[in-house]
């Protein structure tokens, strides 16, 4: 995401770009193709609400900046209530086609294993930085370990789900159209079924780490069994919460818990298990997940898995221009900088591409103000966060400078968030004009 967006932004500013991509020659655990912009953990860019949600505001800012990722996502959008979900394969194919057809972009199918010594470079290797490049970065920065672990969720075939038990509904019927209001597939659980499921989840065989490896998960993408280990009710107040849903098969009975699946492609043939990232072994996954009502005969297009995620201690290593302090001709973008999520990764790519292009063109450009979504993120990762406890972060209003004088808004979240987004939109528009 970040590398694709960075290349696009710089080229759109008139700067020739060479984009290096090691896939498909060098494969990763999670990727299936050699397409640029391939989505592996989810098909969702999360909330598209640009007045009440920080990630929705980030969508807005990226669209204003002619972002390749956001514009392509809009073309391949799927019904998902208030979220921006896409048909992942056509999306990646379109991103790839746009970059390959751009007259100022050259794509090299080649792995980079060392930090370049000259030129202008952006490293946007994402969560699966290759061993060679990760070692080169560690050697340069003095960081002993750059790795923590991330997990991906299973995908089930729609025609293997029992719709006499499951039903289609977005939480609180959210969405402007009937299709969006029924964007999620729901599987209900009684208390007994939930308790049995938790028991099986906790007892299931898990992936073991190699000697010397420890797991430091990002809280927004915890394996489901790790959440369950924090307390038997954790899942019922997290991804399996039953609120805002009514089972049409038994409208008078409130489910004790609900498993949600989100449509994963335009055909509606694949459904992603929402929040069900896992490190269970494959055999255990099928046994445990088929305990879920409606999934007794489920067939899976992809089971969940665990992979290494690599990120820098950016508050220590990067300046506000996303440059490596020890080698300022090298910028970093995407998840490797310590942002989390497709949108945030692409946003840092957008920013890095523009900053690098302006420098090459002999002009100075400051990052967006910290009151904007993009500015809040870059401020956080390049100095706003505590270096000793730095962990990957999604965009959120907690990163924004507060507004002290919101009339009636101090305790009114809706008014406060609207004030944040109004301020951000004005300041981001001013930044773009500059």
ChimeraX attribute file (.defattr): number of C-alpha atoms within 10 A of each C-alpha:
attribute: neighborCount
match mode: 1-to-1
recipient: residues
	/A:1	29
	/A:2	31
	/A:3	28
	/A:4	23
	/A:5	31
	/A:6	32
	/A:7	29
	/A:8	28
	/A:9	26
	/A:10	25
	/A:11	21
	/A:12	18
	/A:13	14
	/A:14	12
	/A:15	19
	/A:16	16
	/A:17	22
	/A:18	13
	/A:19	20
	/A:20	17
	/A:21	20
	/A:22	16
	/A:23	17
	/A:24	14
	/A:25	11
	/A:26	12
	/A:27	14
	/A:28	15
	/A:29	11
	/A:30	19
	/A:31	15
	/A:32	13
	/A:33	14
	/A:34	18
	/A:35	19
	/A:36	21
	/A:37	22
	/A:38	21
	/A:39	20
	/A:40	14
	/A:41	20
	/A:42	23
	/A:43	25
	/A:44	23
	/A:45	19
	/A:46	19
	/A:47	20
	/A:48	20
	/A:49	17
	/A:50	19
	/A:51	19
	/A:52	20
	/A:53	21
	/A:54	26
	/A:55	25
	/A:56	24
	/A:57	26
	/A:58	29
	/A:59	28
	/A:60	21
	/A:61	23
	/A:62	23
	/A:63	15
	/A:64	15
	/A:65	18
	/A:66	15
	/A:67	22
	/A:68	23
	/A:69	26
	/A:70	23
	/A:71	15
	/A:72	18
	/A:73	24
	/A:74	14
	/A:75	13
	/A:76	19
	/A:77	19
	/A:78	26
	/A:79	26
	/A:80	25
	/A:81	26
	/A:82	20
	/A:83	20
	/A:84	22
	/A:85	26
	/A:86	27
	/A:87	22
	/A:88	23
	/A:89	18
	/A:90	17
	/A:91	24
	/A:92	24
	/A:93	17
	/A:94	21
	/A:95	23
	/A:96	18
	/A:97	13
	/A:98	16
	/A:99	21
	/A:100	15
	/A:101	10
	/A:102	15
	/A:103	12
	/A:104	18
	/A:105	20
	/A:106	16
	/A:107	14
	/A:108	11
	/A:109	15
	/A:110	14
	/A:111	15
	/A:112	15
	/A:113	15
	/A:114	12
	/A:115	18
	/A:116	15
	/A:117	10
	/A:118	10
	/A:119	8
	/A:120	15
	/A:121	21
	/A:122	23
	/A:123	23
	/A:124	26
	/A:125	25
	/A:126	23
	/A:127	22
	/A:128	21
	/A:129	21
	/A:130	18
	/A:131	10
	/A:132	14
	/A:133	17
	/A:134	22
	/A:135	19
	/A:136	15
	/A:137	17
	/A:138	15
	/A:139	12
	/A:140	13
	/A:141	17
	/A:142	9
	/A:143	13
	/A:144	9
	/A:145	13
	/A:146	17
	/A:147	22
	/A:148	18
	/A:149	21
	/A:150	26
	/A:151	22
	/A:152	25
	/A:153	24
	/A:154	24
	/A:155	24
	/A:156	23
	/A:157	17
	/A:158	23
	/A:159	14
	/A:160	16
	/A:161	20
	/A:162	16
	/A:163	17
	/A:164	10
	/A:165	16
	/A:166	21
	/A:167	21
	/A:168	22
	/A:169	25
	/A:170	25
	/A:171	20
	/A:172	12
	/A:173	20
	/A:174	18
	/A:175	18
	/A:176	11
	/A:177	12
	/A:178	14
	/A:179	16
	/A:180	19
	/A:181	20
	/A:182	21
	/A:183	26
	/A:184	26
	/A:185	23
	/A:186	29
	/A:187	25
	/A:188	24
	/A:189	22
	/A:190	15
	/A:191	11
	/A:192	10
	/A:193	16
	/A:194	24
	/A:195	14
	/A:196	14
	/A:197	18
	/A:198	21
	/A:199	14
	/A:200	17
	/A:201	23
	/A:202	17
	/A:203	13
	/A:204	18
	/A:205	15
	/A:206	16
	/A:207	13
	/A:208	11
	/A:209	11
	/A:210	7
	/A:211	6
	/A:212	5
	/A:213	12
	/A:214	12
	/A:215	11
	/A:216	14
	/A:217	19
	/A:218	18
	/A:219	12
	/A:220	13
	/A:221	20
	/A:222	20
	/A:223	25
	/A:224	23
	/A:225	21
	/A:226	17
	/A:227	17
	/A:228	17
	/A:229	14
	/A:230	10
	/A:231	11
	/A:232	15
	/A:233	17
	/A:234	16
	/A:235	24
	/A:236	18
	/A:237	12
	/A:238	13
	/A:239	18
	/A:240	23
	/A:241	18
	/A:242	22
	/A:243	15
	/A:244	11
	/A:245	20
	/A:246	21
	/A:247	19
	/A:248	14
	/A:249	12
	/A:250	10
	/A:251	10
	/A:252	9
	/A:253	11
	/A:254	16
	/A:255	20
	/A:256	17
	/A:257	24
	/A:258	26
	/A:259	24
	/A:260	26
	/A:261	23
	/A:262	27
	/A:263	27
	/A:264	27
	/A:265	21
	/A:266	17
	/A:267	10
	/A:268	15
	/A:269	14
	/A:270	21
	/A:271	24
	/A:272	27
	/A:273	25
	/A:274	19
	/A:275	22
	/A:276	25
	/A:277	24
	/A:278	26
	/A:279	28
	/A:280	25
	/A:281	17
	/A:282	16
	/A:283	11
	/A:284	16
	/A:285	20
	/A:286	19
	/A:287	14
	/A:288	21
	/A:289	20
	/A:290	15
	/A:291	18
	/A:292	20
	/A:293	23
	/A:294	22
	/A:295	21
	/A:296	16
	/A:297	16
	/A:298	20
	/A:299	17
	/A:300	17
	/A:301	14
	/A:302	15
	/A:303	20
	/A:304	22
	/A:305	22
	/A:306	20
	/A:307	17
	/A:308	18
	/A:309	20
	/A:310	23
	/A:311	24
	/A:312	26
	/A:313	23
	/A:314	26
	/A:315	22
	/A:316	18
	/A:317	20
	/A:318	23
	/A:319	19
	/A:320	18
	/A:321	20
	/A:322	26
	/A:323	23
	/A:324	19
	/A:325	16
	/A:326	12
	/A:327	16
	/A:328	15
	/A:329	16
	/A:330	21
	/A:331	24
	/A:332	26
	/A:333	30
	/A:334	32
	/A:335	29
	/A:336	26
	/A:337	30
	/A:338	28
	/A:339	27
	/A:340	22
	/A:341	24
	/A:342	24
	/A:343	26
	/A:344	28
	/A:345	24
	/A:346	28
	/A:347	32
	/A:348	28
	/A:349	32
	/A:350	30
	/A:351	28
	/A:352	31
	/A:353	30
	/A:354	25
	/A:355	24
	/A:356	27
	/A:357	26
	/A:358	17
	/A:359	12
	/A:360	14
	/A:361	12
	/A:362	9
	/A:363	10
	/A:364	11
	/A:365	15
	/A:366	13
	/A:367	18
	/A:368	22
	/A:369	18
	/A:370	20
	/A:371	24
	/A:372	29
	/A:373	32
	/A:374	27
	/A:375	23
	/A:376	23
	/A:377	27
	/A:378	31
	/A:379	23
	/A:380	22
	/A:381	28
	/A:382	23
	/A:383	16
	/A:384	15
	/A:385	19
	/A:386	14
	/A:387	15
	/A:388	9
	/A:389	7
	/A:390	17
	/A:391	21
	/A:392	20
	/A:393	21
	/A:394	19
	/A:395	24
	/A:396	15
	/A:397	20
	/A:398	9
	/A:399	22
	/A:400	21
	/A:401	12
	/A:402	13
	/A:403	14
	/A:404	9
	/A:405	10
	/A:406	14
	/A:407	10
	/A:408	10
	/A:409	16
	/A:410	13
	/A:411	10
	/A:412	11
	/A:413	12
	/A:414	14
	/A:415	16
	/A:416	22
	/A:417	19
	/A:418	16
	/A:419	18
	/A:420	25
	/A:421	24
	/A:422	15
	/A:423	14
	/A:424	25
	/A:425	21
	/A:426	12
	/A:427	17
	/A:428	24
	/A:429	15
	/A:430	12
	/A:431	15
	/A:432	11
	/A:433	7
	/A:434	8
